[in-house]
Amino acid sequence: MTTFRALRVFDDSGLASARIVEMGLDELEDDAVLVKGAYSGLNYKDALSIAGRGKIIRKFPLVPGCDYAGTVVRSRDQHFKEGDAIVLTGFEFGGSHNGGFAGYACVPADWLVKLPTGLSPFDAMTLGTAGYTAALAVHLLQQNGVTPDKGRIAVNGATGGTASIGINMLSTLGYRVVAITGKKATAETYLRALGAAEVLERAECPAPRRPLESPLWAGALDSVGGDGLAYLIATMQRYGVIASFGNTGGNDLKTSVLPFILRGVRLVGTNANSPPEERALVWERLASDLKPPKLTEIATTIALDDLPGAVERMLAGHIRGRMVVRLE
Ligand SMILES: NC(=O)c1ccc[n+]([C@@H]2O[C@H](COP(=O)([O-])OP(=O)(O)OC[C@H]3O[C@@H](n4cnc5c(N)ncnc54)[C@H](OP(=O)(O)O)[C@@H]3O)[C@@H](O)[C@H]2O)c1
């Protein structure tokens, strides 16, 4: 009987507790496609799951981790066969369905995308939900007419996994990117190496005092929400577009209707659990024109046993780039 190592979260008398265990295939779901994992990746929401915060895990015991790349071992679905390289990001994976911090996963076929030529499983997990979300955000800016000649693009929460990848993608496409970070003193060199043309300290971009401040940005990627997003809305140029995907700075948004009705600012919601056609399209772009050239610089490879320490650092805001988890 095949057994494999997994990081699993248990409900210990009301307290979520994560530990490495040996699992059997019979402890996984009986879904259409069985996948042997090569790599997973650590996202902010996975860190919350492992720390027992954020109510992300809705069933115990459960393997957390919302990202996975590996090879199909067996399939009852006609779209996938043994040996196919696949990538999975999001949906219920690691929430109410066993997720990615395990040697195997058994999942519904419609959560999977065939790995496009040009991306290895390691590349795919350096990208992961973060890379997919960054690519979708850039794709949405482009669909809404933001071209490099329109002006500067602000990216906040800049050292985060999603934002780091977004900066590298945008600068490669020829946009002038301004990174907004809470750690300018230690991260400026890193952010410039990714392609940021300017780096601002978060304190320089405070909650706006007026509904409309000086117009600064043609586009923005918002990973912060809260005051960070309120600042962006008030400082967008006419017809500026913000792709909003994150809430590390809070869920509440204090803003005004004026930037929308006087400047035509557009706030575009960006959700990584997008429909299959959009996912296939964006993953193809991730393997081609949106593939960030600095992928290797963004990645730090860790083992399953290193996850608890990485989680602590992530929740304390000390992570830079992406943590890729080796499963083999
Ligand atoms: N909509 C979706 O489908 C989707 C998909 C993926 C991620 N997300 C969300 O996007 C956000 C970023 O995810 P991630 O995985 O990239 O996270 P991450 O790697 O942990 O990065 C988060 C970054 O946010 C900044 N930050 C942390 N606390 C902050 C605070 N109190 N105020 C302002 N900035 C703060 C920090 O960057 P600096 O120190 O450089 O400012 C930090 O590095 C999360 O909220 C996540 O849930 C959403």
The ligand as a Gaussian input file, in Angstrom:
#p B3LYP/6-31G(d) Opt

LIG

0 1
 N       -7.968000      37.299000      -4.794000
 C       -7.293000      36.164000      -4.888000
 O       -7.700000      35.216000      -5.585000
 C       -5.979000      36.060000      -4.176000
 C       -5.005000      35.197000      -4.632000
 C       -3.750000      35.214000      -4.011000
 C       -3.528000      36.048000      -2.903000
 N       -4.539000      36.832000      -2.461000
 C       -4.319000      37.759000      -1.335000
 O       -3.283000      38.658000      -1.689000
 C       -2.583000      39.071000      -0.527000
 C       -1.089000      38.809000      -0.728000
 O       -0.890000      37.405000      -0.782000
 P        0.593000      36.796000      -0.852000
 O        0.466000      35.315000      -0.824000
 O        1.344000      37.477000      -1.933000
 O        1.128000      37.275000       0.587000
 P        2.580000      37.501000       1.176000
 O        3.620000      36.869000       0.318000
 O        2.534000      37.141000       2.614000
 O        2.728000      39.086000       1.036000
 C        2.006000      39.998000       1.749000
 C        2.746000      41.362000       1.756000
 O        1.796000      42.349000       2.159000
 C        2.481000      43.376000       2.875000
 N        1.824000      43.540000       4.176000
 C        1.792000      42.671000       5.213000
 N        1.092000      43.190000       6.244000
 C        0.672000      44.415000       5.833000
 C       -0.089000      45.452000       6.440000
 N       -0.563000      45.345000       7.683000
 N       -0.361000      46.556000       5.715000
 C        0.098000      46.683000       4.473000
 N        0.856000      45.736000       3.844000
 C        1.120000      44.620000       4.520000
 C        3.936000      42.952000       3.055000
 O        4.685000      43.562000       2.010000
 P        5.546000      44.917000       2.236000
 O        6.229000      44.791000       3.550000
 O        6.485000      44.925000       1.068000
 O        4.572000      46.055000       2.226000
 C        3.863000      41.440000       2.777000
 O        5.087000      40.926000       2.293000
 C       -3.213000      38.315000       0.638000
 O       -4.194000      39.128000       1.229000
 C       -3.861000      37.115000      -0.039000
 O       -4.944000      36.591000       0.711000
 C       -5.745000      36.858000      -3.083000

